[in-house]
């Protein structure tokens, strides 16, 4: 009885190569789109996060409106910063081989 590994199976090798080729074909257009939109997305997300952060503290310190949602504004700025982090992580994920 021969000890055969799964890499000896020609159908499995073909399926593996085909899936690698499909992944490459699918990820290149997505990566190109993300890289092209990166300056706009980075500026928009980082700017909005900074603006929300600064506005939250500005309205908190001035006391303009006691009903101002301070923690809500801070959480929005954190979510925007995390969205920027995830955007850049997706670019790194798609650019790996």
Secondary structure, 3 states (H helix, E strand, C coil): CCCCCHHHCHHHHHHHHHHHHHHHHHHHHHHHHHHHHHHHHHHHHHHHHHHHHHHHHHHHHHCCCCCCCHHHHHHHHHHHHHHHHHHHHHHHHHHCC
